[in-house]
């Protein structure tokens, strides 16, 4: 990492007084330069990206090797918790100058993003729709980690969480959890689903069931958004993220590939067919008749 070479820096041509800040996220544990596997870092990277899309702020992203941060970073930040935000210029919604202020714990980072959120209530955790959505999958990631670490676990709790999430998404009338576009709850859920998808299969041969079509459709819509796809860590980084946790419990994953890949495909289903205004054709969902 170096302060003169951000990992991500949008091009801007106007002199806009909107708040500007630097976002520091964990670097790849494989090459030390690319974006790392931390799902919380990706969550805030997504939110920063979405706020910038709506002209609320401008930002640069730097990747940091958490165990060996450069001196330029240590001179500014004492905390070892990521992500870290440093304000560079501009004022927040309260008129406070954010220049030089360091936000280096989870609560302060959240408060910072709320303070520069001028017109995107859907990107606030405290919005009622987000609070309700977060409750739907509140135990999902915890149960995934417990499953991954316990070789004797049958994964029933994880499967139950996914089934409940799938049922909720089936009833959704909008593409994402709270509406037609990504909200705070989506920025929390999508990175976790990607980790479950990749690390679950790598270490426990666990796959999100194909019959959970609402989850797969939801993930496909997520992959189609730049905020999610552009902030994704590599498959290899996600797998390595769990290497010590899983292997330490006697579970051995398959070797990590050297070439970086980014899985963004979903299981293919036979498209629904309509004959003379009739209903779905047999097998139109790509599953047998017992599939949900």
Secondary structure, 3 states (H helix, E strand, C coil): CCCCCCCEECCCCCCCCCEEEEEEEEECCCCCCCECCCHHHHHHHHHHHHHHHCCCEEEEEEEECCCCCCHHHHCCCCCCCCCEEEEEECECCCCCECCCCEECCHHHHHHHHHHCCCCCHHHCCCCHHHHHHHHHCCCHHHHHHHHHHCCCCCCHHHHHHHHHHHHHHHHCCCCCCCCCCCCHHHHHHHHHHHHHHHHHHHHHCCCCCCCCHHHHHHHHHHHCCHHHHCCCCCHHHHHHHCHHHHHCCCCCCCCCCCCCCCCCCCCCCCCCCCCCCCCCCCCCCCCCCCCC
